[in-house]
Amino acid sequence: MLSSYLTLAAILFCIGLYGALVKRNAVVVLLSIELMLNAVNLNLVAFSKYGAVPSLTGQMFTLFTIAVAAAEAAVGIAVLIALFRARGTVNVDEFDEMRR
Amino acid sequence: METVFTQYAWLIPLFPLAAFILLTSFGRSFKGLGVMVGSAASLASLVLALLVLFERMGEGVEDYQDGFKWLDLSTIQLNIGFEVTNLSALMLVIVTIVSLLVNVYSAGYMKSDERITVFYGYIALFTFSMLGLVLADNMLALYIFWELVGVCSFLLVGFWYQKPEARAAAKKAFIVTRIGDAGLLIAILLLFWYMPNHALDFVNIQNVFNEQTGTIAAGITTLIALLIFVGAVGKSGQFPLHVWLPDAMEGPTPISALIHAATMVAAGVYLVARTFDIFQASQAAMDVVAYVGAFTAIFAATIGVAQNDIKRILAFSTVSQLGYMMMALGLGSLTGGIFHLFTHAFFKALLFLGAGSVIHAVHTQNIHEMGGLGSRMRITAWTFGIGALALSGIPPLSGFWSKDAILNTALHENPVLFGVGVVAAFFTAFYMSRLFFLVFAGRPKGEKQAHDSSWTMTLPLIILAVLAVVTGFVETPWNNTLGTWLSGGTETTHTGGGLVMVISAAVGVLGIYLGWLMYVKGTIARDAVSSRMPWLLRLLERKYYIDELYQVVFVRGLRGLGLLLQAMDDFIIDGIVRCVGGAAVLLGRGGTRLQNGQVQTYGVITLLGLVILIVAIAGRRFW
């Protein structure tokens, strides 16, 4: 049972990673990051149920993560909107301030 | 007897050093300072040196040595200090007298030169180095001053560095003497290695080599003596390292006087005399010294016959006379060598300063362009004549007595060398009379307004002429004052020898007579020899092609080697360096391309790094 959950989580994570590294649109990048987070959440839950020492701790952690992720997403969106107002674009290729 | 002044002998070199420092720091702002400071320092040194000398003439004076610890290497100590012996006291006086007179003379000779204060600074440094060399109480200190003397000669020979010849001559002087210096350095290292307790001071060296206890093997003794002699050969311009000395004539004339009479070349003879015990412990080394000296004496004398530059003739006569000194030392006569050094210092300084006075008046150095100067430059002509007679060995001038002492020794020790010495004396007399008659006799040509120089230039000439006349009397066949004083009465000087006196005087007179016949009377045509044997004249004029030989063998060879090494440096060593540099640059370029500000690129790189890390960790399991 565990391996199928883990496989699903791995697939999700890889999709998220691919999106985060490749997509141009900053919103999609943000979404991809959420996907990676949720892949991790899935792992946590799967281990808490089918792991070597099943306990509720993993599920509790997942709840926390979801809450923190929501906050993070809000901050991320806020940054994006600020960027969009300043630069008029959400294309990540054009954000290269770190070079300077 | 109390030694009051001897204790302060260390002050003698410090006066010129102070003058040098003063002139180097403030010389630019005070143009007239050079003459005053330089002369005052030399005068102070001379006074103190004379006081020391007088003190040492007293009865039962011990050698005085003092010094301080310089380096403490736990197992051995290196001291630096000074030692006053009769020999060094005499040298101190010679050096300071000549230095003072050169200082005074230069006031006139270098008057119009822009860098006169620099010149005086160099002279002061030169005097300091030579005095330090004379006073040094161990080989290491001596070597330091030995090198300083070399540096000063480089600076002064190349003083007119605007002239390419002067630059070349300065380099030649420095490089050729360096060859000798390398020998001396090896000798010092050998001494350090083999001496008991690694002692390098002269007192210990004398004790060890005098006792003949076999502390140091005979072969090593000979090797050390020969290597020291190599150093002396370089500095004193002996064959085969004599080539720098004639070229050193490119320097200002007062410097030639200083180099040839008191400082540079005297250093080599002094070194051999100072380490005489080492030489005496090895007959083979003594023979080498004697034969090299004798060969140099006749070799340079024959070259002197065919030269046309007034200073070059004098230069070759110096080489020849130094050969005499070396020959005397090699034959075991310390007195003869030092006595000749002593008298030679005065008449050779006199000749050079006289030549300077002539050059100053007529602005040429070619003796064929001069003539009839005797009536216009009376003081110069008279004093120069005295110097020339002294050099030719005409009694009762100083050169006669010292040459006589050497020839006397040679007759008793080695008749072959005696013959060589006599022939060389003949050539000496001949080329000096040729020089004198061509310059001062005959009809005037060239410069019409030639006249005697100012008193600053003629006064030193007169003083030196007096010295050239009287100094010979300190050691005559019936009066061994100098010999007894120098050697402490141990050396047996050959007395009597009326035959030698007659021969050497006759040879001198004959040489002058021949010169007179050729160049004044004209009874013998000037080209009597050269027209019949032009190859001989050419050979002598080109100085036996020694320079050319060195040019082909050493200079070309070394230059080839240098080019090869340079190519290796350029292509191989530099190639590796450039490769490393290029790799770093390439890496940097790649790095800048990666750092493009795109978070996603960074993410990909991080991911790649993580993958590599995982592969590496996982791979280790199967390794």
HADDOCK unambig.tbl for C-alpha pairs under 7 A between the chains (distance, minus, plus):
assign (segid A and resid 21 and name CA) (segid B and resid 600 and name CA) 4.97 0.50 0.50
assign (segid A and resid 21 and name CA) (segid B and resid 603 and name CA) 6.45 0.50 0.50
assign (segid A and resid 21 and name CA) (segid B and resid 604 and name CA) 6.50 0.50 0.50
assign (segid A and resid 93 and name CA) (segid B and resid 598 and name CA) 6.53 0.50 0.50
assign (segid A and resid 95 and name CA) (segid B and resid 598 and name CA) 6.79 0.50 0.50
assign (segid A and resid 96 and name CA) (segid B and resid 596 and name CA) 6.83 0.50 0.50
assign (segid A and resid 96 and name CA) (segid B and resid 597 and name CA) 4.17 0.50 0.50
assign (segid A and resid 96 and name CA) (segid B and resid 598 and name CA) 5.36 0.50 0.50
assign (segid A and resid 97 and name CA) (segid B and resid 597 and name CA) 6.07 0.50 0.50
assign (segid A and resid 98 and name CA) (segid B and resid 597 and name CA) 4.54 0.50 0.50
assign (segid A and resid 99 and name CA) (segid B and resid 595 and name CA) 6.60 0.50 0.50
assign (segid A and resid 99 and name CA) (segid B and resid 596 and name CA) 5.61 0.50 0.50
assign (segid A and resid 99 and name CA) (segid B and resid 597 and name CA) 4.14 0.50 0.50
